[in-house]
Amino acid sequence: MFRFLQPKSIRPPFARYSHGVEVPAGKRLVLCSGQLGIGADDSVPEDAGAQAELCFRNISAILSEASLTLNDVVRINAYVTDRAHMRPYMDIRDRLFFDPAPASTLMIVSGFTRPEFKVEVEVMAAG
């Protein structure tokens, strides 16, 4: 289905992600807005890993509306507010996505719309 691109001429990825993913012609693309670690009841867990879990749960619900799953994700953009939040986020991502993993970028940012948010994740899926 997808072609995961890992050129031998460049350094391998730092973590579990692909340098690129080719989506074959004729596939639908679904773009998800950034999702924060907030529950439907407005609760926000303190832990960055729990927030990442909620981000991906929300993304899964969005993809489900388009009859897709996390297995259809080809690109992840993630943002954390502190270097200390990288590992909890990556542990959740690595549990949910197997090899070959989607293309992925992780950035440290100064903050989000509310100070309690530590993680935001957006994805692109194809199916």
MARSENU-668128 format. One line per 3 residues: number of its first residue (from 0); their letters; for each residue x, y, z of N, C-alpha, C, CB. Coordinates in pm, 1 decimal. Each point is the difference from the previous one (the first is absolute). Glycine has a CB too. Layout:
<nodes>
NUM) A) X/Y/Z/X/Y/Z/X/Y/Z/X/Y/Z | ...
</nodes>
This chain:
<nodes>
0) MFR) 82.0/-119.0/0.0/-82.0/119.0/0.0/87.2/126.4/0.0/-180.9/-127.2/120.8 | 245.4/158.2/-8.3/89.1/115.3/6.0/142.8/-46.2/-24.3/-154.7/119.2/160.7 | 235.4/-31.2/-213.1/143.0/-28.1/-17.9/76.0/85.5/100.3/-28.3/-56.3/-248.5
3) FLQ) 94.6/-7.1/343.6/74.1/70.4/103.6/141.6/24.3/-50.2/-140.8/-104.6/183.7 | 183.2/228.8/-179.9/125.6/42.2/-62.0/109.0/17.5/105.8/-129.0/114.0/-184.3 | 234.5/-194.4/170.1/114.6/3.3/90.6/128.5/-7.5/-83.5/-135.3/-110.2/187.6
6) PKS) 172.4/219.1/-254.4/119.0/-5.0/-86.3/126.0/-39.6/77.6/-104.3/175.4/-144.9 | 180.9/-264.4/87.6/126.4/-42.6/62.5/105.8/110.4/-4.7/-52.2/-236.4/-64.7 | 30.8/337.9/-18.8/99.0/106.8/-17.2/-8.4/107.7/108.3/-9.1/-43.5/-244.1
9) IRP) -91.8/35.7/334.2/-10.2/97.9/108.9/-5.4/-73.2/133.4/-120.1/163.7/-151.2 | 145.1/-90.0/257.3/1.4/-58.4/133.8/-136.5/-61.5/31.4/173.9/168.4/74.6 | -176.1/-287.2/-12.2/-127.7/-59.3/40.6/-73.2/91.5/99.0/96.1/-231.0/-36.0
12) PFA) -226.2/214.3/50.8/-76.3/82.2/94.4/52.9/-12.1/143.0/-200.0/-27.4/-146.7 | 180.8/133.5/224.6/42.2/2.1/139.9/-87.0/-90.0/87.0/83.5/232.2/-33.6 | -206.3/-255.7/-6.9/-95.8/-77.9/78.5/-84.6/-82.8/-96.7/-5.7/175.9/185.8
15) RYS) -109.2/-225.0/-138.3/-85.6/-82.6/-84.3/-89.0/88.0/-86.3/3.6/-183.2/171.9 | 44.9/216.1/-290.5/-76.5/71.9/-102.0/67.4/-23.6/-133.2/-77.6/176.6/165.0 | 7.5/-147.8/-272.9/55.9/-12.3/-134.5/37.2/138.0/-49.9/-137.3/-206.9/-47.2
18) HGV) 241.5/213.8/-34.3/37.0/129.6/-58.7/-109.1/50.7/-93.3/242.1/-61.9/17.1 | -311.4/-27.5/-82.3/-108.1/40.0/-89.3/-95.2/-115.1/-23.4/150.6/165.2/-109.5 | -270.0/-132.4/61.6/-99.6/-100.7/-33.7/-64.0/40.7/-131.5/-43.1/-56.1/244.6
21) EVP) 46.1/-35.9/-341.4/-65.8/24.7/-127.6/-141.3/-57.7/4.8/222.6/-4.0/-122.4 | -319.3/88.2/90.4/-140.6/-41.8/-3.2/-35.8/-25.0/-146.1/-59.9/133.8/211.5 | 12.2/-254.0/-244.4/-32.2/-29.7/-139.6/-117.1/83.2/-50.9/85.5/-230.7/35.0
24) AGK) -87.7/249.4/-165.0/-108.4/75.1/-64.8/-134.1/-63.7/31.9/155.1/70.1/-184.9 | -255.2/13.1/195.5/-135.6/-49.1/22.9/-39.7/-11.1/145.7/24.4/-120.7/-208.9 | 66.1/147.9/301.4/-32.1/-6.0/142.5/-60.6/132.0/46.0/186.3/-165.1/36.9
27) RLV) -279.5/156.9/57.6/-55.7/120.2/62.4/96.3/48.0/107.8/-238.0/-75.7/-47.7 | 251.7/205.6/64.1/80.5/56.4/108.6/-92.5/60.6/103.4/192.5/45.6/-156.6 | -160.8/-68.5/282.8/-73.4/61.2/110.8/103.1/74.1/84.1/-182.6/-182.0/1.7
30) LCS) 157.9/310.5/19.1/89.0/84.7/79.3/-68.1/32.6/131.6/105.6/97.7/-208.3 | -39.4/-129.3/317.6/-55.8/28.5/132.5/65.8/124.3/57.0/-46.7/-244.6/38.9 | -34.6/334.4/10.4/51.6/115.9/73.4/73.1/-48.7/124.5/-188.1/147.1/-86.0
33) GQL) 273.6/-61.5/140.2/70.7/-33.6/122.2/-97.4/-31.8/112.1/189.5/145.4/-71.0 | -163.6/-256.7/137.9/-83.6/-42.3/112.2/79.3/12.6/128.7/-129.8/-158.0/-148.1 | 66.1/214.4/248.1/61.3/18.3/131.0/-43.4/-112.0/93.2/6.3/249.4/-33.8
36) GIG) 65.3/-265.0/143.2/-31.2/-103.0/98.8/-113.0/41.6/90.4/234.4/-73.9/-7.8 | -353.2/84.2/-49.1/-117.1/41.5/76.5/-114.4/-96.6/-27.2/73.3/241.9/-8.1 | -141.5/-281.8/114.2/-111.4/-91.9/-13.5/-127.8/71.2/-40.4/106.2/-145.8/169.3
39) ADD) -206.1/69.3/-207.7/-129.6/56.0/-38.5/-63.8/76.8/115.6/-30.4/-188.2/-162.8 | 70.2/154.0/286.5/-52.7/67.5/118.9/85.6/120.1/41.7/-94.8/-218.9/73.8 | 185.8/261.1/-161.3/91.3/112.6/24.6/111.7/-31.3/99.4/-190.0/149.1/-49.2
42) SVP) 205.4/-275.4/88.8/107.9/-35.4/92.6/132.8/-6.1/-75.8/-162.2/-130.0/145.8 | 268.1/175.5/-78.9/134.5/-0.8/-57.2/92.3/-68.1/101.3/-42.6/214.7/-135.6 | 94.0/-333.1/102.0/90.8/-66.7/93.8/129.4/79.2/16.9/-97.9/-221.7/-64.9
45) EDA) 159.3/208.9/179.3/126.2/68.0/28.6/115.5/-61.5/-80.0/-84.9/55.4/230.4 | 83.0/-186.8/-245.3/108.7/-75.4/-61.3/4.5/16.9/-151.6/-17.7/-163.2/186.1 | 136.3/190.0/-241.2/15.3/18.0/-145.1/-35.5/-126.7/-77.4/178.5/168.5/44.3
48) GAQ) -145.2/-285.0/9.8/-35.2/-124.9/-67.2/-150.2/-19.6/-6.7/214.1/-98.0/77.5 | -283.4/130.0/30.2/-146.5/-10.5/1.0/-61.0/100.0/-97.8/5.4/-76.2/240.3 | 54.8/194.2/-251.4/-48.2/96.5/-99.0/21.3/-53.2/-141.3/49.9/188.7/158.5
51) AEL) 66.5/-248.4/-184.0/26.9/-57.3/-133.2/-100.3/-110.3/-31.6/244.9/54.5/23.8 | -275.5/-136.0/75.1/-99.3/-106.6/-17.9/-134.2/59.2/-42.5/117.8/-141.1/172.9 | -159.0/249.0/-108.2/-126.1/65.7/-36.1/6.3/60.9/-139.7/-40.7/47.5/241.9
54) CFR) 154.6/11.7/-276.8/16.5/56.0/-135.1/-27.4/-107.3/-104.0/169.9/165.6/84.9 | -107.4/-281.5/-69.4/-16.5/-107.1/-97.7/-139.5/-61.7/7.2/245.1/-46.0/14.6 | -307.5/43.5/103.1/-137.3/-49.0/10.4/-93.9/92.6/-78.4/49.9/-102.1/227.8
57) NIS) -28.1/233.3/-213.8/-80.6/96.4/-74.9/22.4/-14.9/-150.5/10.7/158.2/194.8 | 114.4/-175.8/-234.2/32.5/-19.2/-141.7/-66.9/-126.5/-52.4/220.0/118.8/31.7 | -217.2/-224.0/46.8/-64.5/-124.6/-40.8/-149.2/20.2/-24.1/170.9/-128.3/130.0
60) AIL) -235.2/207.7/-45.2/-143.4/28.5/-17.3/-25.1/78.4/-128.8/-29.2/0.6/250.0 | 116.4/94.5/-279.1/-13.9/78.6/-123.6/17.4/-90.1/-121.5/86.1/205.8/117.6 | 17.3/-288.7/-115.6/24.3/-90.3/-112.6/-114.7/-98.2/-18.3/245.3/22.0/38.5
63) SEA) -303.0/-66.2/71.1/-113.0/-92.4/-6.1/-117.4/60.4/-77.3/73.0/-98.9/218.6 | -91.7/230.2/-206.0/-106.8/68.0/-74.5/19.8/-14.3/-150.6/-25.2/163.0/188.7 | 150.9/-183.4/-231.5/31.7/-18.7/-142.0/26.9/-146.8/-32.8/94.5/231.8/-6.0
66) SLT) -134.6/-322.1/97.2/20.4/-144.8/-16.2/147.3/-36.2/-11.7/-221.9/-14.0/-111.2 | 307.7/86.3/184.5/143.0/-29.1/5.7/39.3/-29.4/143.9/44.2/147.4/-200.6 | 78.3/-197.0/219.0/53.2/-27.7/133.8/140.4/58.2/10.5/-139.0/-211.6/19.1
69) LND) 199.0/196.0/96.7/138.6/45.1/17.9/94.7/-73.4/-94.4/-50.0/52.7/239.8 | 12.6/-172.3/-286.3/83.4/-73.8/-96.4/10.1/71.4/-133.9/-65.7/-211.3/112.5 | -23.3/307.4/-138.1/0.6/74.3/-125.8/79.3/130.7/8.3/-221.3/-100.9/-50.2
72) VVR) 279.4/130.1/166.2/76.3/123.7/17.5/131.5/-9.3/-76.3/-105.2/37.2/226.4 | 133.5/65.4/-306.8/125.2/4.0/-76.9/93.4/111.2/48.4/-123.8/-91.8/-197.1 | 71.4/186.2/275.7/81.5/112.8/45.9/-49.9/44.6/136.7/45.3/73.7/-238.6
75) INA) 48.5/-52.1/331.1/-30.0/52.7/133.3/82.0/126.1/21.6/-52.0/-231.8/89.7 | -12.8/337.1/-45.5/69.2/119.8/49.4/-37.9/11.9/146.7/-1.3/119.7/-229.2 | 100.4/-119.3/316.2/-27.0/7.8/143.4/79.8/113.7/61.8/-46.1/-247.2/7.8
78) YVT) -11.2/302.6/97.3/59.2/114.8/67.7/-8.2/-24.2/150.3/-63.7/157.6/-190.3 | 172.6/-132.0/260.1/2.4/-8.7/146.0/58.4/130.0/54.3/24.8/-254.2/-5.5 | -60.1/286.7/128.5/43.3/128.4/57.1/130.8/-8.6/77.7/-237.8/62.2/12.7
81) DRA) 295.7/-180.9/-3.6/125.2/-14.4/74.6/70.5/-126.5/-47.2/-96.4/121.6/201.5 | 227.4/-118.8/-202.5/77.8/-117.9/-40.1/-36.4/-121.5/86.2/188.0/150.9/-75.4 | -223.3/-128.3/201.4/-37.7/-109.3/90.9/-126.1/-71.7/-46.0/105.5/125.1/187.0
84) HMR) -186.9/-63.2/-270.0/-124.2/-61.2/-47.4/21.0/-84.3/-126.9/-125.0/192.6/100.1 | 244.7/-186.0/-157.9/26.6/-75.3/-123.3/-14.5/-150.5/21.3/154.9/181.9/-73.2 | -88.8/-234.8/176.1/-1.2/-145.6/22.7/-140.6/-51.1/29.0/233.8/14.5/87.2
87) PYM) -313.3/48.5/2.3/-136.2/-50.7/20.7/-82.6/1.1/-129.1/11.8/81.9/236.0 | 2.3/23.8/-315.9/-70.7/5.0/-127.8/46.3/-114.5/-90.5/-23.6/250.9/21.1 | 156.1/-267.3/-35.7/53.5/-101.3/-91.4/-37.0/-141.0/45.1/189.2/154.0/-55.5
90) DIR) -197.7/-177.3/186.9/-40.6/-132.3/48.4/-141.5/-33.7/-47.6/148.8/27.9/201.9 | -239.4/69.5/-196.3/-137.5/-22.6/-46.7/-1.4/-20.1/-151.5/-90.5/139.0/190.9 | 160.1/-50.2/-263.3/6.1/-13.5/-146.7/54.6/-136.5/-40.3/32.8/247.8/-20.6
93) DRL) 75.2/-289.6/84.5/63.0/-126.5/-38.2/-87.3/-120.3/34.6/222.6/106.7/33.6 | -307.7/-94.2/67.6/-92.6/-108.0/34.3/-112.7/-10.4/-103.3/54.0/32.9/244.0 | -92.2/80.3/-301.4/-113.1/2.9/-92.7/38.2/-23.2/-146.1/-108.1/154.2/157.8
96) FFD) 233.6/-126.2/-194.1/43.7/-10.8/-139.1/118.3/-94.5/-8.7/-81.2/233.2/-49.0 | 70.4/-329.7/-42.1/101.5/-103.1/-14.0/84.4/26.4/-123.6/-148.8/-165.4/116.2 | 256.5/86.8/-132.1/84.7/12.5/-118.0/-68.8/-64.4/-119.2/207.1/0.3/143.3
99) PAP) -203.2/60.6/-259.6/56.2/133.2/-22.6/-94.8/107.4/54.1/121.8/-84.5/-204.9 | -63.8/180.0/272.5/-78.1/105.3/64.9/-21.9/117.2/-95.7/92.5/-69.1/224.2 | -192.4/152.1/-194.7/-25.5/117.1/-85.1/116.7/98.1/1.2/-243.7/-26.9/43.9
102) AST) 243.3/117.0/-139.7/91.9/113.4/5.2/-40.8/82.9/122.1/36.9/3.4/-256.6 | 60.5/61.3/322.2/-32.8/66.6/125.9/95.8/114.3/29.1/-93.5/-214.1/85.7 | 38.7/318.9/-27.1/79.7/112.5/49.1/-43.8/28.1/142.6/27.4/99.3/-233.6
105) LMI) 68.9/-74.1/321.3/-28.1/35.3/139.5/74.2/129.4/31.1/-31.6/-244.8/67.7 | -42.7/344.5/-21.2/59.8/130.3/29.7/-29.8/41.0/143.6/-22.2/66.0/-241.3 | 114.7/8.0/299.5/-21.0/60.8/131.3/-45.2/143.5/-24.8/176.5/-148.9/114.3
108) VSG) -290.6/184.0/-54.5/-58.8/132.5/-20.0/-13.1/70.3/135.4/-125.9/-81.1/-206.0 | 100.6/210.3/201.2/-6.6/76.8/124.8/-131.8/-17.0/74.1/153.7/162.9/-103.0 | -258.2/-207.7/35.6/-126.0/-20.8/70.0/-116.7/-10.2/-95.1/92.5/121.3/192.9
111) FTR) -210.2/-146.7/-133.7/-124.7/-14.1/-74.3/-102.4/98.9/53.9/48.6/-243.9/-45.0 | -172.3/230.3/5.8/-104.7/96.3/34.3/-29.5/7.1/149.0/-96.2/-41.4/-222.3 | 119.8/-67.9/293.5/-16.7/-1.2/145.2/126.1/-57.2/62.4/-251.6/-25.2/-20.1
114) PEF) 294.3/77.8/134.0/128.4/-40.1/57.2/9.4/-146.6/41.2/19.2/230.7/76.6 | -131.5/-297.4/-50.2/5.7/-139.8/44.0/27.0/-98.2/-113.9/-156.3/61.2/181.9 | 143.2/-16.1/-306.4/26.8/-88.6/-113.2/150.3/-17.7/-19.2/-214.6/73.1/-109.7
117) KVE) 256.5/-199.3/93.3/141.7/-33.0/-17.9/29.3/-64.6/-134.4/16.3/-27.3/244.6 | -119.5/-28.4/-309.2/17.2/-76.8/-123.2/-110.9/36.9/-97.9/110.3/-189.9/126.7 | -74.9/203.2/-254.2/-97.6/13.1/-107.1/46.7/-85.3/-117.0/-65.3/234.5/74.5
120) VEV) -28.6/-303.9/-139.1/34.3/-89.8/-109.4/-97.8/23.3/-115.5/94.9/-172.4/162.4 | -40.6/180.5/-284.2/-80.6/3.9/-120.6/50.3/-108.5/-93.3/-45.0/248.6/25.6 | -44.3/-302.4/-108.0/40.7/-107.7/-90.6/-59.5/19.9/-138.2/17.6/-155.9/194.0
123) MAA) 40.2/82.6/-287.5/-54.1/-16.5/-134.6/-15.7/-150.8/-19.7/110.0/216.8/-92.1 | -227.5/-255.3/46.6/-26.1/-142.3/-24.3/-45.6/-17.5/-144.7/-62.1/-38.4/244.4 | 79.9/-80.4/-295.7/-41.5/-31.6/-136.9/-65.3/-136.5/-1.3/185.8/140.7/-96.7
126) G) -291.3/-151.3/17.3/-67.2/-129.3/-5.9/-86.7/-12.2/-122.2/3.8/-9.8/245.4
</nodes>
